């Protein structure tokens, strides 16, 4: 595999080996794929078609494997994978000690999802704190499905999607102009579910995407989220605790801790959306320490 020079070190990284016939590289903030420069098809000589003859002696053409490969690369290039995930793959997701065993299990579930793709209509929800590699695994799934199986996939950071829609309003574009590609994709990865303020409008946009995908039995959705299925301490955040007789608040009291308890995923997205997620996906809980703080390179 050759490693071509890049135009801008600030914008691109050298291509990385990805398959026997293609390579991945970073361009304009996205991870992209292209045929290896040394690639030559020995079947069609670059024509893209194979000329055949049936049992009656009639000639016909069919796409060559290299044409199918080009389609897979094109689909990947339209998936919208951020450039920071250039190296994200199952091979680069490390699960050796001191990583928590749940991370190894999550990796296996993601690999099984790819291997068994088409046998189930359920997606995955990767749940866990920052730095555990939830998005890394989701992108690894997307890469395998597009590049190896030719599946139509899309990636979107939900917070960024909302920002794009807001910008679209100033350009007199409707929400559906932005949402349609994500609604129609065979497989959609929604990163950072429940991030943000979760206003009524934000939840309405999320509900539009999930509802239309929910009603289409041939579309599968994967999610990542930092929010668990229960609030901290298994309780919903409480109100502000009253000070004692001395005017001071006892920080050891449960009321103080509950005031800062993190909301759960059901709290953030509401019962309607959460109920549909329960039916659409398998939940994969990940635990452990932040990989970045342990010096493990992850995304």
C-alpha positions as CSV (number, residue, x, y, z in Angstrom):
1,X,0.0,0.0,0.0
2,X,1.4,3.3,-1.0
3,X,1.3,6.4,1.2
4,X,0.7,9.5,-1.0
5,X,1.9,12.9,0.1
6,X,-0.7,15.2,1.4
7,X,-1.4,18.8,0.4
8,X,-1.8,20.2,3.9
9,X,-0.4,18.7,7.0
10,X,-2.9,20.8,9.0
11,X,-5.8,19.4,7.1
12,X,-4.8,15.9,6.1
13,X,-2.9,12.9,7.6
14,X,-1.1,10.4,5.4
15,X,-3.4,7.7,4.0
16,X,-3.7,4.6,6.1
17,X,-3.9,1.0,4.9
18,X,-7.6,0.0,4.9
19,X,-8.1,-2.8,2.4
20,X,-6.2,-4.6,-0.2
21,X,-7.5,-2.2,-2.9
22,X,-8.3,1.1,-1.2
23,X,-7.0,3.5,1.4
24,X,-8.4,6.0,3.8
25,X,-7.3,9.6,4.2
26,X,-8.5,12.8,5.8
27,X,-9.8,15.7,3.6
28,X,-11.8,18.8,4.5
29,X,-12.5,17.5,8.0
30,X,-13.8,14.1,6.9
31,X,-12.5,10.6,6.6
32,X,-12.5,9.6,2.9
33,X,-11.7,6.6,0.9
34,X,-10.1,6.1,-2.5
35,X,-8.7,3.3,-4.7
36,X,-5.0,2.5,-4.0
37,X,-2.9,4.2,-6.7
38,X,-1.4,0.8,-7.7
39,X,-4.9,-0.7,-8.1
40,X,-5.5,-2.3,-11.5
41,X,-8.4,-4.6,-12.3
42,X,-7.2,-7.7,-14.1
43,X,-10.8,-8.6,-15.1
44,X,-12.2,-5.6,-16.9
45,X,-9.1,-3.5,-17.4
46,X,-10.8,-0.6,-15.9
47,X,-13.9,-0.6,-18.0
48,X,-16.1,-1.5,-15.0
49,X,-18.2,-4.0,-16.9
50,X,-17.8,-7.7,-17.7
51,X,-19.1,-9.0,-21.1
52,X,-20.8,-12.3,-20.8
53,X,-22.8,-14.7,-22.9
54,X,-25.8,-16.7,-21.7
55,X,-26.8,-20.3,-22.6
56,X,-28.6,-19.0,-25.7
57,X,-25.6,-17.3,-27.0
58,X,-26.9,-13.8,-26.2
59,X,-24.4,-11.2,-25.0
60,X,-24.9,-9.1,-21.9
61,X,-22.9,-7.1,-19.5
62,X,-22.7,-7.1,-15.7
63,X,-20.8,-4.9,-13.3
64,X,-17.3,-5.9,-12.5
65,X,-16.2,-6.4,-8.9
66,X,-14.1,-3.2,-9.3
67,X,-17.2,-1.2,-10.2
68,X,-18.9,-2.5,-7.0
69,X,-15.8,-1.5,-5.0
70,X,-16.0,2.0,-6.4
71,X,-19.6,2.2,-5.4
72,X,-18.7,1.2,-1.8
73,X,-16.0,3.8,-1.6
74,X,-18.5,6.4,-2.9
75,X,-21.0,5.4,-0.3
76,X,-18.5,5.7,2.4
77,X,-17.4,9.2,1.2
78,X,-21.0,10.3,1.5
79,X,-21.4,8.8,5.0
80,X,-20.0,11.9,6.8
81,X,-17.5,10.3,9.1
82,X,-15.4,13.0,10.8
83,X,-11.7,13.1,10.0
84,X,-10.8,12.5,13.7
85,X,-12.0,8.9,13.2
86,X,-9.5,8.2,10.4
87,X,-7.9,5.4,12.3
88,X,-11.0,4.1,14.1
89,X,-11.5,0.4,13.5
90,X,-12.0,-2.8,15.5
91,X,-8.3,-3.5,15.2
92,X,-7.4,-0.2,16.9
93,X,-10.0,-0.5,19.7
94,X,-7.9,-1.8,22.6
95,X,-9.5,-3.8,25.3
96,X,-6.5,-5.2,27.2
97,X,-6.0,-4.5,30.9
98,X,-6.5,-2.0,32.5
99,X,-9.6,-1.6,30.4
100,X,-12.9,-2.7,31.9
101,X,-14.3,-6.1,30.7
102,X,-17.4,-4.3,29.5
103,X,-15.4,-2.7,26.8
104,X,-14.3,-6.0,25.4
105,X,-17.9,-7.2,25.5
106,X,-19.0,-4.0,23.7
107,X,-16.4,-4.6,21.0
108,X,-17.6,-8.2,20.5
109,X,-21.2,-7.0,20.2
110,X,-20.3,-4.5,17.6
111,X,-18.4,-7.1,15.6
112,X,-21.2,-9.5,15.9
113,X,-23.6,-6.8,14.7
114,X,-21.6,-6.5,11.5
115,X,-21.1,-10.2,11.0
116,X,-24.8,-10.9,11.5
117,X,-26.0,-7.8,9.6
118,X,-29.4,-8.4,7.9
119,X,-30.5,-11.1,10.4
120,X,-32.0,-8.6,12.8
121,X,-33.7,-5.2,12.4
122,X,-32.3,-3.9,15.8
123,X,-29.6,-1.4,16.2
124,X,-27.3,-0.7,19.2
125,X,-27.1,2.0,21.8
126,X,-23.6,2.4,23.3
127,X,-23.9,3.9,26.8
128,X,-21.1,5.1,29.0
129,X,-18.9,8.0,30.2
130,X,-16.6,9.9,28.0
131,X,-13.4,8.3,26.8
132,X,-14.6,4.7,26.6
133,X,-14.6,4.5,22.8
134,X,-18.4,4.5,22.1
135,X,-18.1,6.5,19.0
136,X,-15.0,4.6,18.0
137,X,-17.0,1.3,17.9
138,X,-19.9,2.9,16.1
139,X,-17.6,4.3,13.4
140,X,-15.9,0.9,13.1
141,X,-19.3,-0.7,12.4
142,X,-20.1,2.0,9.8
143,X,-16.8,1.5,8.1
144,X,-17.2,-2.2,7.8
145,X,-20.8,-2.0,6.5
146,X,-20.0,0.6,3.8
147,X,-16.6,-0.5,2.7
148,X,-16.9,-4.2,2.9
149,X,-20.7,-4.8,2.4
150,X,-21.8,-1.7,0.4
151,X,-24.5,-0.7,2.9
152,X,-25.9,2.9,2.7
153,X,-24.8,4.5,6.0
154,X,-24.8,8.0,7.5
155,X,-23.1,9.4,10.5
156,X,-24.3,12.5,12.4
157,X,-23.4,14.3,15.6
158,X,-26.9,15.3,16.7
159,X,-25.7,18.5,18.2
160,X,-24.0,19.5,14.9
161,X,-27.1,18.5,13.0
162,X,-29.2,20.9,15.1
163,X,-26.7,23.7,14.4
164,X,-26.9,23.0,10.7
165,X,-30.7,23.2,10.8
166,X,-30.6,26.5,12.6
167,X,-28.2,27.8,9.9
168,X,-30.5,26.5,7.3
169,X,-33.4,28.6,8.6
170,X,-31.4,31.7,7.7
171,X,-31.1,30.4,4.2
172,X,-34.8,29.7,3.9
173,X,-34.3,25.9,3.9
174,X,-36.6,23.6,5.7
175,X,-35.7,21.0,8.4
176,X,-36.5,18.2,6.0
177,X,-33.8,19.4,3.6
178,X,-31.3,18.4,6.3
179,X,-33.2,15.5,7.7
180,X,-34.1,13.5,4.6
181,X,-30.6,11.9,4.0
182,X,-30.6,10.7,7.7
183,X,-34.1,9.4,7.6
184,X,-33.6,7.4,4.4
185,X,-30.1,5.9,5.1
186,X,-30.2,2.1,5.6
187,X,-28.0,2.5,8.7
188,X,-27.7,5.8,10.7
189,X,-25.3,6.5,13.5
190,X,-26.5,9.3,15.8
191,X,-23.6,10.4,18.0
192,X,-23.9,12.2,21.4
193,X,-27.6,11.4,21.9
194,X,-29.2,13.8,24.5
195,X,-26.3,16.2,24.3
196,X,-27.4,19.8,24.7
197,X,-30.3,21.5,26.4
198,X,-32.9,19.2,24.8
199,X,-35.5,21.9,24.3
200,X,-38.9,21.2,22.9
201,X,-37.7,22.0,19.4
202,X,-34.6,19.8,19.7
203,X,-36.7,16.8,20.9
204,X,-39.1,17.4,18.1
205,X,-36.3,17.1,15.5
206,X,-35.0,13.9,17.2
207,X,-38.6,12.5,17.3
208,X,-39.0,13.2,13.6
209,X,-35.9,11.2,12.7
210,X,-36.6,8.3,15.1
211,X,-40.3,8.1,14.3
212,X,-39.8,7.9,10.6
213,X,-37.0,5.3,10.9
214,X,-39.1,3.4,13.5
215,X,-42.0,3.2,11.0
216,X,-39.6,1.8,8.3
217,X,-38.8,-1.8,9.1
218,X,-35.7,-1.8,6.8
219,X,-33.8,0.9,8.6
220,X,-31.4,0.4,11.5
221,X,-30.1,3.1,13.9
222,X,-27.1,3.1,16.2
223,X,-26.6,5.6,19.0
224,X,-23.9,6.7,21.4
225,X,-24.7,8.6,24.6
226,X,-23.0,9.6,27.9
227,X,-26.3,9.3,29.8
228,X,-27.2,6.1,31.6
229,X,-30.6,4.5,32.0
230,X,-30.9,5.8,35.6
231,X,-29.9,9.1,37.3
232,X,-27.0,9.0,39.6
233,X,-27.8,7.0,42.8
234,X,-30.7,5.6,40.9
235,X,-32.8,8.7,41.6
236,X,-33.9,11.7,39.7
237,X,-32.2,15.0,40.6
238,X,-33.6,16.5,43.7
239,X,-34.3,20.1,44.7
240,X,-32.0,22.4,46.5
241,X,-31.4,21.1,50.0
242,X,-32.2,23.4,53.0
243,X,-29.3,24.7,55.1
244,X,-29.0,23.5,58.7
245,X,-29.4,25.7,61.9
246,X,-25.9,27.0,61.4
247,X,-26.8,28.2,57.9
248,X,-24.5,25.7,56.3
249,X,-25.4,22.9,53.9
250,X,-24.2,19.4,54.9
251,X,-22.6,18.2,51.7
252,X,-22.7,14.6,52.9
253,X,-26.4,14.6,52.9
254,X,-28.1,12.7,50.0
255,X,-30.2,15.8,49.2
256,X,-27.0,17.7,48.3
257,X,-25.6,14.9,46.2
258,X,-29.0,14.4,44.4
259,X,-29.1,18.1,43.5
260,X,-26.1,17.5,41.2
261,X,-27.1,14.0,40.1
262,X,-26.8,13.6,36.4
263,X,-30.0,13.1,34.6
264,X,-30.8,9.8,32.9
265,X,-31.3,9.2,29.2
266,X,-35.1,8.8,29.7
267,X,-35.1,12.1,31.6
268,X,-33.3,13.8,28.7
269,X,-35.2,12.5,25.7
270,X,-38.6,11.8,27.2
271,X,-40.7,8.7,27.6
272,X,-42.0,8.5,24.0
273,X,-38.5,8.6,22.3
274,X,-37.0,6.4,24.9
275,X,-39.8,3.8,24.5
276,X,-39.0,3.6,20.8
277,X,-35.3,3.2,21.4
278,X,-36.1,0.3,23.7
279,X,-37.9,-1.4,20.8
280,X,-35.4,-0.4,18.1
281,X,-32.1,-1.2,19.7
282,X,-30.0,-3.4,22.0
283,X,-28.4,-1.4,24.8
284,X,-24.7,-1.9,25.3
285,X,-23.4,-0.5,28.7
286,X,-19.7,0.4,28.8
287,X,-17.8,1.1,32.0
288,X,-14.2,1.9,33.0
289,X,-11.8,4.8,33.1
290,X,-11.3,7.4,30.4
291,X,-8.9,5.9,27.9
292,X,-7.3,9.3,27.2
293,X,-6.4,9.7,30.9
294,X,-4.8,6.2,30.8
295,X,-2.7,7.2,27.8
296,X,-4.7,5.0,25.5
297,X,-5.3,6.5,22.1
298,X,-9.0,6.5,21.4
299,X,-11.6,8.7,19.9
